[in-house]
Every structure is written in structure tokens, then in C-alpha cells.
Amino acid sequence: MIHLNAFLMGVGHHEAAWRLPESDPFAQTDVAHFTRLARTAERGKLDSVFLADSPVLFNSVGRRPAGTLEPTVLLTALAVATSRIGLIATASTTYNEPFNLARRFASLDHVSGGRAGWNIVTTAGVDAARNFNLDDLPAHRDRYERAAEFVDVSLKLWDSWDDAAPLGDKAAGRWGDDELIHRPEHRGRHFRVAGPLNVPRPPQGHPLLVQAGSSEDGKQLAARYAEAVFTAQQTLGEAQEFYRDLKRRTAEAGRDPDTIKILPGIVPAIGATEAEAHALEAELDRLIRPEYARQQLATTLRVAPEDLHLDRELPADLPAEDEIEGAKSRYTLIVTLARRERLTVRQLIGRLGGGRGHRTFAGTPEQVADAIETWYRSGAADGFNIMPPVLPSGLEAFVDHVVPILQRRGLFRTEYTGSTLREHYGLPRPANRFARPAVAAVR
């Protein structure tokens, strides 16, 4: 079965979606708005919803709605408003500590009955670094080394309680078994954490681990830990190559490649007719303010805004990927897209305005379903990160018109068969690393 995740971003992924008459420009801090979205996704039997995050104020507040709620707090509210949909939040390994973050995700997993997932990011950009006592962004390699150790510590903390540790034995006056509490006593390059965690082991064993970086370091981290990967590719060939490469790396890391699910992003503009879908796309692009978008593109490309002429192609002398310490894979994707299609800066801004480098697609529900099925059957994806350009209408159109087509084709569930996020993704509950091996009975 195809796996489908709904990536929820304010009033839509297109940067001009907030300017449409239907949109509430203040919805990004409205819990009722996100509750409606989560319930819509659950009505469509989607695997999960996902909230991105960064510890920095993105872009100019003039460009699009800015300021977002902390995702694990928001997802806790959504957990009590839903019953089956998975709940995935982004959290940075560069600007958090393992104990606090492991506790937050364990708590969310308990509150939701086993539906939590963690999107592991290292966070690019100097502005975030300056919010955490740093003058500059830590080097790319250093951020990923810290991330690997951070995940290791988190896994130890989630396993620090044996599943059988809580007893609740009223007659004996013994609430729990201290011998089934394990102190990790971690001592590493980046962290010293004694433990144990002050939350019992999560219902899922540990939350679903998601990763979203596609650089060399990002792919190595994913191969070692990730159970789902959110990625961005523009063409079928690029997606197939990424899929093969990451599955190979996962096998080389000693893991079953089927235990990592690869979900490229797709931004579907859906219309009753193809013309209607393209009209929506064109209207959104018309509402983009290029002066704001050019500033953001210049920051991403590490050039001065005045070097980007709206009606010319990108400058020839851009930095090489090796010179980029921020989001390396997204930088390369943007430059490759612009060079391959010989886009002007104005055209590139339009393409990025819809999905920030993710694949955009305008068409009828049948055509959107065809696009999803083609990539799935061609070895390019295990599922998709659905990124509606406009919310809530884009998610409603996908759930009401595209999902039924996929269901009729036998590609997507018609009912949930499990209650946890791991069960939705077809993944087992991990064993506790500290658990004592079972001893066979002696006859």
C-alpha cells in the first residue's frame, strides 16, 4: 500500500495562498484550523500529518504569514481531537538537548496512544544559531555528527524503562520495579546524559523516526536511523536514483531496506478539469511578491539580491555545494532545476513559490492519482508527502477526490488496520535494548 502523509503548513504551501479570498491570514496560530485539517486527513485514512519547524523567524513578515506554534504542543492538542492519524513533528538536534526532547516525544506518544513521530533535522541558517549563543552556523559535518549521537541518546532514554517496570501492585505496596529501570550513563563527544527518562517507555517503544535531509551526511543518517524519509525530487529519474541509493545504504547499515519508507513531496493543484487546476496555479503565481521572494532566493544561493535579475537566468558563478554549510541538498536541487530548464529568476521564483523545490503538479484528481501511481510503481517512492498549495480546500480536494481513486485501484487502505503510527507504516515495535533475554523453561 502507498503511504500518504499530509504536510500541514498554515493556509497552504504556496507562499501566496494567504492572499486568496478564502484564506484566513491568521490561521497559522489557530488550533481549530489545524484540528479541521487533522480530522480531514484522518477521514481520508492517511498515515499521518506533519508539522515543520525551525527555531527562527522565517523570511520577512511582509512576505507571508509568519510565526508558528511549537509543533509538539500543537500535536498534543490534535492528539485529543483525533483517534488514529499519526502525528509527526520536526525538532532540531542542533538546538535541543536529548533529555528534554526525548521526554516531549515520549509524552506525545503516551497522550496520543502511540501515534507520535519525530522528524530529525540539524537546522540550517545562521539566524537560528544566533538564537542559541552562537555567532555562526556549526559546520555541516559537525551538525550531523551531533545528530547521530543525539538520536543514540534518545533511543537509550526511551529504553531506560522496561515495559514491565510499572507494576501498580496495591496489595504489596509496590508501584514499580527498580530493577527494570536502566540508567544509560551516556558519555560521548557531544552529550553526557545519565538518565533514566522520567516518563515510562512510549507505547510504540520509541516514536517513528523521520529524516528529511538529502545531502551525503543526511542520507547516511537516514540509512542508520530513519524509518521514513521526506525528500524532494523534481523528476522521476532523480527520484528513482535517490530511492535506489538510500535503500542500498540502509542495507549496508545492516537494516532491512523495507523498514525505511521514502516519501517525496508533491504539491497538487487539483481542479475538476485540467484547465481549472492550471487556472488555480496561475492565480497563485500571480499573487507572488517577487521582491520578497528574490531576497529569500538570494539568501539560499549565497549571493546579493541585486545579482539576481528577475528576467535573466541565474548567474554563472554560483558557489559549489561544497561551499554551502546550510541546506546543501536543497541548494543543489534549486540550482539544478534552474539550469536544467533554463528558468529566469522570475520563473524560478514561481516554481519555488509553490513548493520550495518539491514537485508541483496541476491536474484533475485522476491525473494526480496517475502521477502518484507512476512514481510508486516505478520504484521512486513508497508513498508521498502531500503538500496542498491551499489549505483547507487543497487537502479536502485530495481526500475527497484523489484518495477514492487510489482506493479503487487497490493502492491505498479503505480503513485503518492498526492504532499506532508504526502500524500504519507497517513497522514493528522495537525491542528494548536493555531487556533481559527470555530464559526458556526447564523441563
N, C-alpha and C positions, 0 to 999 in steps of 0.2 A: 504494500500500500504506500502511496505517496504521503509524505509528512508535510503538513501545512502549518506555518507559524504566522500569526498576524503581528506585524511590526507597527505599534501604535505611536504616532508622533503628532501631538497636538490636533490640528484640524486637517492634517494631511501631509504627505511627504513633499508635494510640490511647494516650493517656497512662496508662491503667490496664492495658495489655496485660501488663506485667511481673507483675501480681498473679494472673494465671491460673495454674492448676496446671501447665500445660505449659511455662511460660516460665522461662528461666534469667535471673534478675535481674542477672547479671554478664556477660551475653553481649556488651555493647557494647564490651568490650576483648578479645574472644576472636576471634582470626584464623580459627580453624576454623569458627566460626559464620558469619562473612562469606564464607568460602570456599564453604560449603554453599549460601548464598544466591546467590552469583555463578554457581555451576555450575548451580543450578536455573534461573536466568534464561537462561543460555546454552542449556540443554536446551530451553527454550521458544522459542529463536531470537529473543529480544528484542534490540533495537538496543543497549541499554546499561544499566549500573547507575550509580547516582548516590549520592554521599555529600555531605550538607550539612555545614557547619562554620561556626564563629564563634570568634574569639579571646577567648572569655569563658566562664565557667561559667554555663550557662543555669539559671534558676529556682532553687528551693530543692532541695537534695539529698534532702529528705524526700519530694518530690512524685513523682519518677520516676527511673530510673537516670540517673546523671549522669557526665560525664567521658568523652570520646571520643578515639579515636586520630586522629592527624593524617592527613587523608584521602589525600594523595599517597603517604605511606608505606604505608598500608593497601592502596591500589590497586596499588602495586608488588608487594606480596605476592600480590594477586589476579591480577595480570598473568601470573605464572608458574604459577598454578593453573588458568588458563583459556586458550583459544586464539582466540576470535572475539568475545566480548562486549565492547562499548565500556565505557570506564572514565572516568567524569566526576567531578571533584572541585570543590568550592567553595573559592575563595580570595579574600580581600578585597583590593581595590585601595587601601583607606584605610590598612591596617596591614601592608603589604608594600612591597618595592621591586621595580621591574620586572626588574632583572637576576637577582636570586635566584629570583623566581617563574618567569620565562621559562626559566631553567635547569632548575628542578624539573619543569616540564611537558614540556620537550624530553626530559629524561631518561626520564620516564614513557612518552613516546611511543616512544622507542627500545626501552625494556625490553619494552613490550607489542607491538611490531611495528606501531605506527600505530593505537592504539586509545584515545588519551587525549583528554579533553575538559576544558575549564575553564569552570566556572560563575562568571561575573564578578559579584561583589557589592560594594557600598560599605559595608556593615555599619552597622546602626542600633543605637542604645543607648549611653548614656553610660558604662556599665560597661566596654565594650570600649575606649573612648577612654582611660579611666584606667589601662589596662594598657600604654599606649604614650605615656607622658609628656604626656598631655593632661588638662586639667581638665574639658573638656566635649566633647560631640559636635560635630565640624565641621558647618557648615551643609549642608543637603541639596544645594543647588546646587553648593557647593564640592566636595562629595564626588563628584558626577557629573562635574564638570569635570576633577578629578584622575583619575577612572576613564577618561575618554576619552583623556587623554594617556598614562595607564599602558598602555592597550591599544595605542596607536600605537607606543610604545617597544618593547613586547613583540614586536609584529609585525616591527619593524625588526631586533630582535635575532635572531628566528628566521630572518630572511632574510639575516643577516650572513655566513652560509656559503652559497656557491653549491653546488648539488647535486653539481657536478663537482669541487669543491675537494679532497676526499680522493683521492689517486692510488694510493698503495701501490706505487709503482714501485721494486721492489727493484733492478733492473738499473741504473737511473740513480741510485739512492740518493736518491730524491726522494719523500717521503711525501705531500706536498700542494702545491697551487699557491697561493702567497701572493697572486697577483693576483686570485684568486677569493674572497678574504676581504674583506668590506666593513665598514668602521667607520661605524656610524650617526652618531656625533658629535652626538647629540641635545641640544639646548638649548631648554628650554621653561619654562613658568611653574612647574611642579612638579618637574621632573626634569632632571638633566644626566647623560647616560649616553654614554660614549664608545664602548663595545663594542670588538670584536665579542664575541659569546657564546662561551663556552669549551666548547660542545657543538655538533657538526655539525647541520646543518639536520634537523628532525624528519622521520620517514618520511611524515607527512601534509602536509608543508610547514609547517603550524602546527596545533596541536591544534584540535579543534572548539570554537568559541566559543559558550557558552551564557549566557543572561542571565535573571534572574528577577524584576526589578522592574517594576511596572505603573503607577508614577506617570508624570507627563508627562516628567520627566527620564529616568526608566527606559525609557520607550518610545522616546525619541529616541536613547538609547544603543543600544538593541536594533536600531532601524532602521539605524543606521550600521554596527554590527559583528556582531550576533548571527546565528548560523546555526541555533540552536534556542532556544526561549523556554519556560521553565517558568512557568506562570501559574496563578492561582486565580480561578475564576468559579463562582457558585452556580447560575445559571440559563442556559438555552440562549440567551436573548436577550442577556444580558450577554456570553456567550462569543462570539456572532456579532458583536456590536459591537466587541469587542476585536480579534477576528480581522480584520475589515474595516479597522479603524483602523491596526493595525500593518502589514498588507500595503500599505496606501496610503502610510504613512510610509516604508516600505522602498523603494517605487518612487520616491518623491520624493527619497530619498537617492541615487538613481542605481543601485540594485541591483535584480536580478530578484526579485520577491516570492516566487518558488518556492524561492529559496535560503535562506529563513528558515522553519523548521518550528515551529509553535505547538502546545505540548503542555500542556493544562490538567491539573491534578491531579485524581485520583479515588481515593477511599478505599473500596474494595469489600469489604463484609462478605458473604462467599459461603457459602451453605448448600445442601444437597441439595434443600430446599424453601424457599419464601419464609418460612414460619414459623420454620424453623431459622436462617435468616440474621438475622431480626429478633430472635430469642432471643439470638444471639451479641452483637448490637449492644446489646441491653438489658442483658446481663450486664456488658459492658464499661462502659457508662454508670453502672451501679450501683456499680462499684468506684472511681469518681472520688472523690477527696477534695476537696469544694468549697472548703474553707478555703484550700488551696494554689492552686487554680485562680482563686479570686476575687482573690488577691493579684496573680497574673500578669495577669489581665484589667485590673485597676486600673492597673498599670504601663503596659500598652499604651494604655489610654484616657486616661492622664494625669489620673487622679482618685484620691482617697483610697479605700482599701478599704471604709471604713465608709460611703461614699456609694453603694456597690453592695449593695442589699438583695436577697438571694437570690430572694425570691418577688415581686419587683417588676420592672418594665421598667427599661431604662437611664435614668439621669437625663436631663432635657430639655436641660440646659445643658452639653453636652459641648463640647470645643474643636472649632473648624473645622479641616479638613485643612490649611489654610494655616499654622496654628499648630503643626503637627507637624513636627519636624525628623528624626524617626526613620523608621519604615517607613510612609510615607504611604498607599500603596495598600492595605496590609493593614489599617490603621486604618479606612479608608473602607469596605472590604469588611465588616468586623465590625459597624460601626455600621449600615450599610445592611441587612445580614441581620437584625439585631435589630429594627430599626424596621419593615422590610417584613413580617416575620412576627409582630411584636408579642410577642417572646420575653421571658420573665422572665430575670433574670440566671442562675438555676439552669438554665433550658432552654438559654440561650446557652452556658453552660459545657459542657453536654453536647454541643452541636453542635461546639464548638471542640475539645473533648477528643478527638474522632475524627480531625480533620484540620486543625486550626488555621486554619480558613477555607476549606479546599479542599472540594470537593463530596463528600459522603458518600453511599453508596448501598448498600442491603442487598437482596439478592435471590439468585435461582438463577443458575447460570452462564449460562443462556440470557438471563435478564433483564439481567445485567451486559453481555453481548455486545450486546444490543439497545441499551442506554444508550450504549455506545461507538459503535456504528454510527450511531445517530441523530445524535449531535453531529458525527461525521465527515462524514456525507452532507449535513448541514445547513449546512456552511460555518462551523463553530465550532471546528474543530481539524484539525491534520494528524496528530495522534496523541495519546497520553496518558502522563502521568506516573503510573504505577501505585504507589499508596501503601498497601500492605496494612496493615490495622489491627493484625494479629498476625503475627509472623514467628517461625519459617519457614512455619507452616501456611498463612497467607494467600497467600503467594507460590506455594506448591505448589498450592493450590487454583486459583489463576489460571492457572498454566502447564498444569496437567493437565486442567482442565475448561473454561476460557474461551478460551484460545488455540486449541484444536482447533476450536471453533465458528467463530471468526474465520477460521481457515484454510479450513474447508469453505465459507464464504461468499465466499472469494476475496479477503479483505480483508487477510490477513497472510501473510508468507512461510512456506513449509514448510521451506526450507533457506537458509542464508546464501549469498549470491551474491558477496560480497566479503570481504576480510580486514581492512579498516580501518573505523574508526568513520565516516569520511566516506562510504565506500562504502555503509554501512548506511543512512545518511541521504540517499543519492542526491546527494551534493555532490562537486564536482570538487576535485582537489588544486590549491591556489592557486599561481599563478606567483610566482617570486621577483622582488620589486620592483627588485632591483639587477642582475638578469640582463641581459646584453647581448643586444640583439635579434639574431636569426639573420640571417645575410647569405646571400642567395641565390647559388648557384654561377653563375659567369660562363662562358658557353659561347663 
